[in-house]
């Protein structure tokens, strides 16, 4: 069995209310252990051939390598944007206590041995 590693997923969202709702769903589904809602941020981008800007909030979701792909996929279905910017990475290094907490928070009871 491959040892789990910490993983991070980043996405901008239109507002903190949307970010909290999506974070709550991902937490309830045990796909993430935590969401850091940052903001506001200003995003500058090209959309439909025009340079635009928008105020958004950034969200950094913390999960494990085991849940990373599922969390990204689910985030894609929950995200309100037509073409959301969702990027993720599996971390090479994490503090052992952090990794243990991530695994505990994203594991079903039968996966951790808990009753």
TAKA-V767529 format. One line per field, one symbol per residue. phi: phi as a letter, one per 40 degrees, with the letter a starting at -180 (. if undefined). psi: psi as a letter, one per 20 degrees, with the letter a starting at -180 (. if undefined). burial: b if it has 9 or more other ideal C-beta (glycine too) atoms within 8 Angstrom, else e. Layout:
phi->???
psi->???
burial->???
//
This chain:
phi->.cccbcabbbacbcacccccccdccccdcfcbbabccbicbbbbabbfgbcbaacbbcbbcbabccbdccccccdcccccccbccbbaacccbaddcccdcdcccbbcdcccgcc
psi->pppqrqqqppqqrhrhggggggggghghjkhrhqpooqaqqppprppljpprqqprqqpopparhhiggggggghhhhpiqgnqooqrqpphpqphhggggggghjqqhihiiq.
burial->eeebbbbbbbbbbeeeebbbebbebbbeebbbbebebebebebeeeeeeeeeeeebbbbbbbbbbebbeebbebbbebbeeeebebebebbeebeeebbebbbbbbbeeeebeee
//
